[in-house]
Amino acid sequence: MNDTSSAYGLWSLVIINSLVFIIFAFSFAKPQSQRDWRSFSAFSAFIVALFAEMYGFPLTIYLLSGWLQSRYPGVDWFAHDSGHLLEMLFGWRANPHFGPFHLLSMALIGGGFILLASAWNVLYRAQRTHCLATTGPYAVVRHPQYDAFVLIMFGFLLQWMTILTLLMFPVLVWMYVRLARSEEQEAVASFGDEYVRYMQQTPAFLPRLGAGS
């Protein structure tokens, strides 16, 4: 039997990893308004819930342990590597850190942070000059900062799926959509027809395919 006490109960790692990603995101997002803090706080809660199960207490594994052990009897589900559920369920028996879902998750997380940094740079310059942000990622979608948070969270879901984060994800996406709509109402009040034209030309969240052709 493997010593599961070394796989979980590592609450110092929960705190360290949570702080690393939250501070990293904070350095890019730089929340200022109450709405900014609300969206950032929701993202932070998702990160804490994720790492709490990754290194602290594997609630999802415990809740599903009966089904998992009967369906996959050859797997030690309380070993840390087995927490990469998608890799294990789809039969990846090598190191899960090199599995397809894990590699895709790293690409999505990295891309999300790059998008978040790029969007903030454009938004920061626009706020300083009191003009509308329409360049960089804002030329492709109207809310790249929320797209970035969704990409990062979805990347973490692929890497380490838990029941709690799986339930949180659609709620947070819905919250970001509502925050975006609220921002747009304020932008229309501030910029008038200029923002209305921007809305007509630029999709909200999903890039328009073939826009440059």
Rosetta constraint file for C-alpha pairs under 8 A:
AtomPair CA 2 CA 76 HARMONIC 7.99 0.50
AtomPair CA 2 CA 79 HARMONIC 6.96 0.50
AtomPair CA 3 CA 7 HARMONIC 7.33 0.50
AtomPair CA 4 CA 8 HARMONIC 6.44 0.50
AtomPair CA 4 CA 78 HARMONIC 6.06 0.50
AtomPair CA 4 CA 79 HARMONIC 6.21 0.50
AtomPair CA 4 CA 80 HARMONIC 7.90 0.50
AtomPair CA 5 CA 9 HARMONIC 6.40 0.50
AtomPair CA 6 CA 10 HARMONIC 7.54 0.50
AtomPair CA 7 CA 55 HARMONIC 6.99 0.50
AtomPair CA 7 CA 78 HARMONIC 7.56 0.50
AtomPair CA 7 CA 79 HARMONIC 6.14 0.50
AtomPair CA 7 CA 80 HARMONIC 5.07 0.50
AtomPair CA 8 CA 54 HARMONIC 7.51 0.50
AtomPair CA 8 CA 55 HARMONIC 4.89 0.50
AtomPair CA 8 CA 56 HARMONIC 5.03 0.50
AtomPair CA 8 CA 57 HARMONIC 6.00 0.50
AtomPair CA 8 CA 58 HARMONIC 7.22 0.50
AtomPair CA 8 CA 80 HARMONIC 7.29 0.50
AtomPair CA 9 CA 55 HARMONIC 6.21 0.50
AtomPair CA 9 CA 56 HARMONIC 4.33 0.50
AtomPair CA 9 CA 57 HARMONIC 6.02 0.50
AtomPair CA 10 CA 14 HARMONIC 6.66 0.50
AtomPair CA 10 CA 55 HARMONIC 5.32 0.50
AtomPair CA 10 CA 56 HARMONIC 5.27 0.50
AtomPair CA 11 CA 15 HARMONIC 6.29 0.50
AtomPair CA 11 CA 52 HARMONIC 7.45 0.50
AtomPair CA 11 CA 55 HARMONIC 6.61 0.50
AtomPair CA 11 CA 56 HARMONIC 5.27 0.50
AtomPair CA 12 CA 16 HARMONIC 6.10 0.50
AtomPair CA 13 CA 17 HARMONIC 5.79 0.50
AtomPair CA 13 CA 55 HARMONIC 6.50 0.50
AtomPair CA 14 CA 18 HARMONIC 5.95 0.50
AtomPair CA 14 CA 48 HARMONIC 7.37 0.50
AtomPair CA 14 CA 51 HARMONIC 5.22 0.50
AtomPair CA 14 CA 52 HARMONIC 5.59 0.50
AtomPair CA 14 CA 54 HARMONIC 7.74 0.50
AtomPair CA 14 CA 55 HARMONIC 5.86 0.50
AtomPair CA 14 CA 56 HARMONIC 6.40 0.50
AtomPair CA 15 CA 19 HARMONIC 6.04 0.50
AtomPair CA 15 CA 48 HARMONIC 7.97 0.50
AtomPair CA 16 CA 20 HARMONIC 6.11 0.50
AtomPair CA 17 CA 21 HARMONIC 6.35 0.50
AtomPair CA 17 CA 51 HARMONIC 7.06 0.50
AtomPair CA 18 CA 22 HARMONIC 5.98 0.50
AtomPair CA 18 CA 44 HARMONIC 7.90 0.50
AtomPair CA 18 CA 47 HARMONIC 6.08 0.50
AtomPair CA 18 CA 48 HARMONIC 5.55 0.50
AtomPair CA 18 CA 51 HARMONIC 6.56 0.50
AtomPair CA 19 CA 23 HARMONIC 5.73 0.50
AtomPair CA 20 CA 24 HARMONIC 5.95 0.50
AtomPair CA 21 CA 25 HARMONIC 6.02 0.50
AtomPair CA 21 CA 47 HARMONIC 7.61 0.50
AtomPair CA 22 CA 26 HARMONIC 6.00 0.50
AtomPair CA 22 CA 44 HARMONIC 5.95 0.50
AtomPair CA 22 CA 47 HARMONIC 7.46 0.50
AtomPair CA 23 CA 27 HARMONIC 6.12 0.50
AtomPair CA 24 CA 28 HARMONIC 6.84 0.50
AtomPair CA 25 CA 29 HARMONIC 5.94 0.50
AtomPair CA 25 CA 113 HARMONIC 7.22 0.50
AtomPair CA 25 CA 116 HARMONIC 7.99 0.50
AtomPair CA 26 CA 30 HARMONIC 5.29 0.50
AtomPair CA 26 CA 31 HARMONIC 7.18 0.50
AtomPair CA 26 CA 40 HARMONIC 7.76 0.50
AtomPair CA 28 CA 113 HARMONIC 7.84 0.50
AtomPair CA 28 CA 116 HARMONIC 6.20 0.50
AtomPair CA 28 CA 117 HARMONIC 4.98 0.50
AtomPair CA 28 CA 120 HARMONIC 6.35 0.50
AtomPair CA 29 CA 40 HARMONIC 7.88 0.50
AtomPair CA 29 CA 116 HARMONIC 6.65 0.50
AtomPair CA 29 CA 117 HARMONIC 7.20 0.50
AtomPair CA 29 CA 120 HARMONIC 6.21 0.50
AtomPair CA 29 CA 145 HARMONIC 7.74 0.50
AtomPair CA 30 CA 120 HARMONIC 7.94 0.50
AtomPair CA 31 CA 36 HARMONIC 4.73 0.50
AtomPair CA 31 CA 37 HARMONIC 5.40 0.50
AtomPair CA 31 CA 40 HARMONIC 7.04 0.50
AtomPair CA 32 CA 36 HARMONIC 5.91 0.50
AtomPair CA 32 CA 37 HARMONIC 6.75 0.50
AtomPair CA 33 CA 37 HARMONIC 6.37 0.50
AtomPair CA 34 CA 38 HARMONIC 6.20 0.50
AtomPair CA 35 CA 39 HARMONIC 6.38 0.50
AtomPair CA 35 CA 179 HARMONIC 7.14 0.50
AtomPair CA 36 CA 40 HARMONIC 6.14 0.50
AtomPair CA 37 CA 41 HARMONIC 5.81 0.50
AtomPair CA 38 CA 42 HARMONIC 6.28 0.50
AtomPair CA 39 CA 43 HARMONIC 6.37 0.50
AtomPair CA 39 CA 175 HARMONIC 7.85 0.50
AtomPair CA 39 CA 176 HARMONIC 6.90 0.50
AtomPair CA 39 CA 179 HARMONIC 7.92 0.50
AtomPair CA 40 CA 44 HARMONIC 6.13 0.50
AtomPair CA 41 CA 45 HARMONIC 6.18 0.50
AtomPair CA 42 CA 46 HARMONIC 6.40 0.50
AtomPair CA 42 CA 172 HARMONIC 6.93 0.50
AtomPair CA 43 CA 47 HARMONIC 6.41 0.50
AtomPair CA 43 CA 149 HARMONIC 7.15 0.50
AtomPair CA 43 CA 153 HARMONIC 7.83 0.50
AtomPair CA 43 CA 172 HARMONIC 7.79 0.50
AtomPair CA 44 CA 48 HARMONIC 6.25 0.50
AtomPair CA 45 CA 49 HARMONIC 6.13 0.50
AtomPair CA 46 CA 50 HARMONIC 6.14 0.50
AtomPair CA 46 CA 153 HARMONIC 7.62 0.50
AtomPair CA 46 CA 165 HARMONIC 6.32 0.50
AtomPair CA 46 CA 168 HARMONIC 7.07 0.50
AtomPair CA 46 CA 169 HARMONIC 7.96 0.50
AtomPair CA 47 CA 51 HARMONIC 6.31 0.50
AtomPair CA 47 CA 153 HARMONIC 7.99 0.50
AtomPair CA 48 CA 52 HARMONIC 5.93 0.50
AtomPair CA 49 CA 53 HARMONIC 6.62 0.50
AtomPair CA 49 CA 164 HARMONIC 7.22 0.50
AtomPair CA 49 CA 165 HARMONIC 6.74 0.50
AtomPair CA 50 CA 54 HARMONIC 6.21 0.50
AtomPair CA 50 CA 156 HARMONIC 7.88 0.50
AtomPair CA 50 CA 160 HARMONIC 7.48 0.50
AtomPair CA 50 CA 162 HARMONIC 7.25 0.50
AtomPair CA 50 CA 165 HARMONIC 6.46 0.50
AtomPair CA 51 CA 55 HARMONIC 5.89 0.50
AtomPair CA 51 CA 56 HARMONIC 7.12 0.50
AtomPair CA 52 CA 56 HARMONIC 4.71 0.50
AtomPair CA 52 CA 57 HARMONIC 6.24 0.50
AtomPair CA 52 CA 58 HARMONIC 7.82 0.50
AtomPair CA 53 CA 57 HARMONIC 4.98 0.50
AtomPair CA 53 CA 58 HARMONIC 4.60 0.50
AtomPair CA 53 CA 59 HARMONIC 6.33 0.50
AtomPair CA 53 CA 60 HARMONIC 7.63 0.50
AtomPair CA 53 CA 162 HARMONIC 7.46 0.50
AtomPair CA 54 CA 58 HARMONIC 6.58 0.50
AtomPair CA 54 CA 80 HARMONIC 7.91 0.50
AtomPair CA 54 CA 83 HARMONIC 7.20 0.50
AtomPair CA 54 CA 160 HARMONIC 7.16 0.50
AtomPair CA 58 CA 62 HARMONIC 6.35 0.50
AtomPair CA 58 CA 83 HARMONIC 7.94 0.50
AtomPair CA 59 CA 63 HARMONIC 6.17 0.50
AtomPair CA 59 CA 162 HARMONIC 8.00 0.50
AtomPair CA 60 CA 64 HARMONIC 6.10 0.50
AtomPair CA 60 CA 162 HARMONIC 5.59 0.50
AtomPair CA 60 CA 163 HARMONIC 5.82 0.50
AtomPair CA 60 CA 164 HARMONIC 7.98 0.50
AtomPair CA 61 CA 65 HARMONIC 5.36 0.50
AtomPair CA 61 CA 77 HARMONIC 6.97 0.50
AtomPair CA 61 CA 78 HARMONIC 7.30 0.50
AtomPair CA 61 CA 83 HARMONIC 7.37 0.50
AtomPair CA 64 CA 68 HARMONIC 5.95 0.50
AtomPair CA 65 CA 69 HARMONIC 5.82 0.50
AtomPair CA 65 CA 77 HARMONIC 7.31 0.50
AtomPair CA 66 CA 70 HARMONIC 6.23 0.50
AtomPair CA 67 CA 71 HARMONIC 5.98 0.50
AtomPair CA 68 CA 72 HARMONIC 5.65 0.50
AtomPair CA 68 CA 73 HARMONIC 7.53 0.50
AtomPair CA 68 CA 77 HARMONIC 7.55 0.50
AtomPair CA 69 CA 73 HARMONIC 4.85 0.50
AtomPair CA 69 CA 74 HARMONIC 7.84 0.50
AtomPair CA 69 CA 75 HARMONIC 7.24 0.50
AtomPair CA 69 CA 77 HARMONIC 7.37 0.50
AtomPair CA 75 CA 82 HARMONIC 7.49 0.50
AtomPair CA 76 CA 82 HARMONIC 6.88 0.50
AtomPair CA 77 CA 82 HARMONIC 5.26 0.50
AtomPair CA 77 CA 83 HARMONIC 7.01 0.50
AtomPair CA 78 CA 82 HARMONIC 6.74 0.50
AtomPair CA 78 CA 83 HARMONIC 7.53 0.50
AtomPair CA 79 CA 83 HARMONIC 7.24 0.50
AtomPair CA 81 CA 95 HARMONIC 7.69 0.50
AtomPair CA 81 CA 96 HARMONIC 6.48 0.50
AtomPair CA 82 CA 88 HARMONIC 6.42 0.50
AtomPair CA 83 CA 160 HARMONIC 6.56 0.50
AtomPair CA 84 CA 88 HARMONIC 6.42 0.50
AtomPair CA 84 CA 96 HARMONIC 6.62 0.50
AtomPair CA 84 CA 159 HARMONIC 6.17 0.50
AtomPair CA 84 CA 160 HARMONIC 5.18 0.50
AtomPair CA 84 CA 161 HARMONIC 7.17 0.50
AtomPair CA 85 CA 89 HARMONIC 5.89 0.50
AtomPair CA 85 CA 160 HARMONIC 6.63 0.50
AtomPair CA 85 CA 161 HARMONIC 6.44 0.50
AtomPair CA 86 CA 90 HARMONIC 6.06 0.50
AtomPair CA 86 CA 101 HARMONIC 6.90 0.50
AtomPair CA 86 CA 158 HARMONIC 7.02 0.50
AtomPair CA 86 CA 159 HARMONIC 7.65 0.50
AtomPair CA 86 CA 160 HARMONIC 7.85 0.50
AtomPair CA 86 CA 161 HARMONIC 7.44 0.50
AtomPair CA 87 CA 91 HARMONIC 6.40 0.50
AtomPair CA 87 CA 92 HARMONIC 5.11 0.50
AtomPair CA 87 CA 93 HARMONIC 7.77 0.50
AtomPair CA 87 CA 96 HARMONIC 6.15 0.50
AtomPair CA 87 CA 99 HARMONIC 6.32 0.50
AtomPair CA 87 CA 100 HARMONIC 7.51 0.50
AtomPair CA 87 CA 101 HARMONIC 6.44 0.50
AtomPair CA 87 CA 102 HARMONIC 7.74 0.50
AtomPair CA 88 CA 92 HARMONIC 5.44 0.50
AtomPair CA 88 CA 93 HARMONIC 6.76 0.50
AtomPair CA 88 CA 96 HARMONIC 7.82 0.50
AtomPair CA 92 CA 96 HARMONIC 6.95 0.50
AtomPair CA 92 CA 99 HARMONIC 6.65 0.50
AtomPair CA 94 CA 98 HARMONIC 7.69 0.50
AtomPair CA 94 CA 99 HARMONIC 7.46 0.50
AtomPair CA 95 CA 99 HARMONIC 6.84 0.50
AtomPair CA 96 CA 102 HARMONIC 6.91 0.50
AtomPair CA 97 CA 102 HARMONIC 5.74 0.50
AtomPair CA 97 CA 103 HARMONIC 7.25 0.50
AtomPair CA 98 CA 102 HARMONIC 6.43 0.50
AtomPair CA 98 CA 103 HARMONIC 6.25 0.50
AtomPair CA 99 CA 103 HARMONIC 6.20 0.50
AtomPair CA 100 CA 104 HARMONIC 6.06 0.50
AtomPair CA 101 CA 105 HARMONIC 5.99 0.50
AtomPair CA 101 CA 158 HARMONIC 5.81 0.50
AtomPair CA 101 CA 159 HARMONIC 6.25 0.50
AtomPair CA 102 CA 106 HARMONIC 6.29 0.50
AtomPair CA 102 CA 158 HARMONIC 6.67 0.50
AtomPair CA 102 CA 159 HARMONIC 4.92 0.50
AtomPair CA 103 CA 107 HARMONIC 6.41 0.50
AtomPair CA 104 CA 108 HARMONIC 6.27 0.50
AtomPair CA 104 CA 155 HARMONIC 7.24 0.50
AtomPair CA 104 CA 158 HARMONIC 7.73 0.50
AtomPair CA 105 CA 109 HARMONIC 6.05 0.50
AtomPair CA 105 CA 154 HARMONIC 7.56 0.50
AtomPair CA 105 CA 155 HARMONIC 4.03 0.50
AtomPair CA 105 CA 156 HARMONIC 6.15 0.50
AtomPair CA 105 CA 157 HARMONIC 7.79 0.50
AtomPair CA 105 CA 158 HARMONIC 5.63 0.50
AtomPair CA 105 CA 159 HARMONIC 5.59 0.50
AtomPair CA 106 CA 110 HARMONIC 5.94 0.50
AtomPair CA 106 CA 155 HARMONIC 6.57 0.50
AtomPair CA 106 CA 159 HARMONIC 7.94 0.50
AtomPair CA 107 CA 111 HARMONIC 5.89 0.50
AtomPair CA 107 CA 155 HARMONIC 7.65 0.50
AtomPair CA 108 CA 112 HARMONIC 5.88 0.50
AtomPair CA 108 CA 151 HARMONIC 5.72 0.50
AtomPair CA 108 CA 152 HARMONIC 6.09 0.50
AtomPair CA 108 CA 154 HARMONIC 7.53 0.50
AtomPair CA 108 CA 155 HARMONIC 5.08 0.50
AtomPair CA 109 CA 113 HARMONIC 6.34 0.50
AtomPair CA 109 CA 151 HARMONIC 6.34 0.50
AtomPair CA 109 CA 152 HARMONIC 4.32 0.50
AtomPair CA 109 CA 153 HARMONIC 7.49 0.50
AtomPair CA 109 CA 154 HARMONIC 7.98 0.50
AtomPair CA 109 CA 155 HARMONIC 5.25 0.50
AtomPair CA 109 CA 156 HARMONIC 7.10 0.50
AtomPair CA 110 CA 114 HARMONIC 6.25 0.50
AtomPair CA 110 CA 152 HARMONIC 7.57 0.50
AtomPair CA 111 CA 115 HARMONIC 6.06 0.50
AtomPair CA 111 CA 148 HARMONIC 7.74 0.50
AtomPair CA 111 CA 151 HARMONIC 7.56 0.50
AtomPair CA 111 CA 152 HARMONIC 7.84 0.50
AtomPair CA 112 CA 116 HARMONIC 6.06 0.50
AtomPair CA 112 CA 147 HARMONIC 7.61 0.50
AtomPair CA 112 CA 148 HARMONIC 4.34 0.50
AtomPair CA 112 CA 149 HARMONIC 6.53 0.50
AtomPair CA 112 CA 150 HARMONIC 7.77 0.50
AtomPair CA 112 CA 151 HARMONIC 5.21 0.50
AtomPair CA 112 CA 152 HARMONIC 5.16 0.50
AtomPair CA 113 CA 117 HARMONIC 6.15 0.50
AtomPair CA 113 CA 148 HARMONIC 6.53 0.50
AtomPair CA 113 CA 152 HARMONIC 7.13 0.50
AtomPair CA 114 CA 118 HARMONIC 6.15 0.50
AtomPair CA 115 CA 119 HARMONIC 5.95 0.50
AtomPair CA 115 CA 137 HARMONIC 7.45 0.50
AtomPair CA 115 CA 144 HARMONIC 6.99 0.50
AtomPair CA 115 CA 145 HARMONIC 7.17 0.50
AtomPair CA 115 CA 148 HARMONIC 5.69 0.50
AtomPair CA 116 CA 120 HARMONIC 6.12 0.50
AtomPair CA 116 CA 144 HARMONIC 7.18 0.50
AtomPair CA 116 CA 145 HARMONIC 5.33 0.50
AtomPair CA 116 CA 148 HARMONIC 5.32 0.50
AtomPair CA 116 CA 149 HARMONIC 7.52 0.50
AtomPair CA 117 CA 121 HARMONIC 6.32 0.50
AtomPair CA 118 CA 122 HARMONIC 6.56 0.50
AtomPair CA 118 CA 136 HARMONIC 7.34 0.50
AtomPair CA 118 CA 137 HARMONIC 7.09 0.50
AtomPair CA 119 CA 123 HARMONIC 6.13 0.50
AtomPair CA 119 CA 136 HARMONIC 7.19 0.50
AtomPair CA 119 CA 137 HARMONIC 5.97 0.50
AtomPair CA 119 CA 138 HARMONIC 7.03 0.50
AtomPair CA 119 CA 144 HARMONIC 6.20 0.50
AtomPair CA 119 CA 145 HARMONIC 5.96 0.50
AtomPair CA 120 CA 124 HARMONIC 5.80 0.50
AtomPair CA 120 CA 145 HARMONIC 7.34 0.50
AtomPair CA 121 CA 125 HARMONIC 6.35 0.50
AtomPair CA 122 CA 126 HARMONIC 6.25 0.50
AtomPair CA 122 CA 133 HARMONIC 6.37 0.50
AtomPair CA 122 CA 135 HARMONIC 6.82 0.50
AtomPair CA 122 CA 136 HARMONIC 6.71 0.50
AtomPair CA 122 CA 138 HARMONIC 7.82 0.50
AtomPair CA 123 CA 127 HARMONIC 6.07 0.50
AtomPair CA 123 CA 133 HARMONIC 5.66 0.50
AtomPair CA 124 CA 128 HARMONIC 6.26 0.50
AtomPair CA 125 CA 129 HARMONIC 6.41 0.50
AtomPair CA 126 CA 130 HARMONIC 5.80 0.50
AtomPair CA 126 CA 131 HARMONIC 5.06 0.50
AtomPair CA 126 CA 132 HARMONIC 5.90 0.50
AtomPair CA 126 CA 133 HARMONIC 5.32 0.50
AtomPair CA 127 CA 131 HARMONIC 6.39 0.50
AtomPair CA 127 CA 132 HARMONIC 7.79 0.50
AtomPair CA 132 CA 191 HARMONIC 7.56 0.50
AtomPair CA 132 CA 195 HARMONIC 7.63 0.50
AtomPair CA 133 CA 138 HARMONIC 6.31 0.50
AtomPair CA 134 CA 138 HARMONIC 4.77 0.50
AtomPair CA 134 CA 139 HARMONIC 5.01 0.50
AtomPair CA 134 CA 142 HARMONIC 7.91 0.50
AtomPair CA 134 CA 198 HARMONIC 7.78 0.50
AtomPair CA 135 CA 139 HARMONIC 4.76 0.50
AtomPair CA 136 CA 140 HARMONIC 7.45 0.50
AtomPair CA 137 CA 141 HARMONIC 6.39 0.50
AtomPair CA 137 CA 144 HARMONIC 6.16 0.50
AtomPair CA 138 CA 142 HARMONIC 5.33 0.50
AtomPair CA 138 CA 143 HARMONIC 6.92 0.50
AtomPair CA 138 CA 144 HARMONIC 6.44 0.50
AtomPair CA 139 CA 202 HARMONIC 6.88 0.50
AtomPair CA 140 CA 202 HARMONIC 6.34 0.50
AtomPair CA 140 CA 203 HARMONIC 7.25 0.50
AtomPair CA 140 CA 207 HARMONIC 5.74 0.50
AtomPair CA 140 CA 208 HARMONIC 7.58 0.50
AtomPair CA 141 CA 202 HARMONIC 5.70 0.50
AtomPair CA 141 CA 203 HARMONIC 5.19 0.50
AtomPair CA 141 CA 204 HARMONIC 5.25 0.50
AtomPair CA 141 CA 205 HARMONIC 5.45 0.50
AtomPair CA 141 CA 206 HARMONIC 6.53 0.50
AtomPair CA 141 CA 207 HARMONIC 5.84 0.50
AtomPair CA 142 CA 199 HARMONIC 7.44 0.50
AtomPair CA 142 CA 202 HARMONIC 6.30 0.50
AtomPair CA 142 CA 203 HARMONIC 6.23 0.50
AtomPair CA 142 CA 204 HARMONIC 4.70 0.50
AtomPair CA 142 CA 205 HARMONIC 6.50 0.50
AtomPair CA 143 CA 147 HARMONIC 6.53 0.50
AtomPair CA 143 CA 180 HARMONIC 6.91 0.50
AtomPair CA 143 CA 204 HARMONIC 5.95 0.50
AtomPair CA 143 CA 205 HARMONIC 5.92 0.50
AtomPair CA 144 CA 148 HARMONIC 6.05 0.50
AtomPair CA 144 CA 205 HARMONIC 6.93 0.50
AtomPair CA 145 CA 149 HARMONIC 6.57 0.50
AtomPair CA 146 CA 150 HARMONIC 6.29 0.50
AtomPair CA 146 CA 176 HARMONIC 6.31 0.50
AtomPair CA 146 CA 180 HARMONIC 7.96 0.50
AtomPair CA 147 CA 151 HARMONIC 6.12 0.50
AtomPair CA 147 CA 205 HARMONIC 6.46 0.50
AtomPair CA 148 CA 152 HARMONIC 6.26 0.50
AtomPair CA 149 CA 153 HARMONIC 6.20 0.50
AtomPair CA 150 CA 154 HARMONIC 5.96 0.50
AtomPair CA 150 CA 173 HARMONIC 6.80 0.50
AtomPair CA 151 CA 155 HARMONIC 6.00 0.50
AtomPair CA 152 CA 156 HARMONIC 6.34 0.50
AtomPair CA 153 CA 157 HARMONIC 6.23 0.50
AtomPair CA 153 CA 169 HARMONIC 7.33 0.50
AtomPair CA 154 CA 158 HARMONIC 6.35 0.50
AtomPair CA 154 CA 169 HARMONIC 7.73 0.50
AtomPair CA 155 CA 159 HARMONIC 6.37 0.50
AtomPair CA 156 CA 160 HARMONIC 5.97 0.50
AtomPair CA 156 CA 161 HARMONIC 7.36 0.50
AtomPair CA 157 CA 161 HARMONIC 4.64 0.50
AtomPair CA 157 CA 162 HARMONIC 7.43 0.50
AtomPair CA 157 CA 165 HARMONIC 7.18 0.50
AtomPair CA 157 CA 166 HARMONIC 7.09 0.50
AtomPair CA 161 CA 165 HARMONIC 7.00 0.50
AtomPair CA 161 CA 166 HARMONIC 6.74 0.50
AtomPair CA 162 CA 166 HARMONIC 5.92 0.50
AtomPair CA 163 CA 167 HARMONIC 6.21 0.50
AtomPair CA 164 CA 168 HARMONIC 6.12 0.50
AtomPair CA 165 CA 169 HARMONIC 5.90 0.50
AtomPair CA 166 CA 170 HARMONIC 7.59 0.50
AtomPair CA 167 CA 171 HARMONIC 7.15 0.50
AtomPair CA 168 CA 172 HARMONIC 6.11 0.50
AtomPair CA 169 CA 173 HARMONIC 6.23 0.50
AtomPair CA 170 CA 174 HARMONIC 6.09 0.50
AtomPair CA 171 CA 175 HARMONIC 6.16 0.50
AtomPair CA 172 CA 176 HARMONIC 6.14 0.50
AtomPair CA 173 CA 177 HARMONIC 6.29 0.50
AtomPair CA 174 CA 178 HARMONIC 6.35 0.50
AtomPair CA 175 CA 179 HARMONIC 6.18 0.50
AtomPair CA 176 CA 180 HARMONIC 6.02 0.50
AtomPair CA 177 CA 181 HARMONIC 6.28 0.50
AtomPair CA 178 CA 182 HARMONIC 6.26 0.50
AtomPair CA 179 CA 183 HARMONIC 6.18 0.50
AtomPair CA 180 CA 184 HARMONIC 6.23 0.50
AtomPair CA 181 CA 185 HARMONIC 6.44 0.50
AtomPair CA 182 CA 186 HARMONIC 6.58 0.50
AtomPair CA 183 CA 187 HARMONIC 6.13 0.50
AtomPair CA 184 CA 188 HARMONIC 6.09 0.50
AtomPair CA 185 CA 189 HARMONIC 6.32 0.50
AtomPair CA 186 CA 190 HARMONIC 6.18 0.50
AtomPair CA 187 CA 191 HARMONIC 5.75 0.50
AtomPair CA 187 CA 192 HARMONIC 7.37 0.50
AtomPair CA 187 CA 195 HARMONIC 6.58 0.50
AtomPair CA 188 CA 192 HARMONIC 4.66 0.50
AtomPair CA 188 CA 193 HARMONIC 7.20 0.50
AtomPair CA 188 CA 194 HARMONIC 7.98 0.50
AtomPair CA 188 CA 195 HARMONIC 5.65 0.50
AtomPair CA 188 CA 196 HARMONIC 6.56 0.50
AtomPair CA 191 CA 195 HARMONIC 5.61 0.50
AtomPair CA 192 CA 196 HARMONIC 6.53 0.50
AtomPair CA 193 CA 197 HARMONIC 6.08 0.50
AtomPair CA 194 CA 198 HARMONIC 6.32 0.50
AtomPair CA 195 CA 199 HARMONIC 6.09 0.50
AtomPair CA 196 CA 200 HARMONIC 6.32 0.50
AtomPair CA 197 CA 201 HARMONIC 6.25 0.50
AtomPair CA 198 CA 202 HARMONIC 5.86 0.50
AtomPair CA 199 CA 203 HARMONIC 6.78 0.50
AtomPair CA 199 CA 204 HARMONIC 7.53 0.50
AtomPair CA 202 CA 208 HARMONIC 7.98 0.50
AtomPair CA 203 CA 207 HARMONIC 6.32 0.50
AtomPair CA 203 CA 208 HARMONIC 6.67 0.50
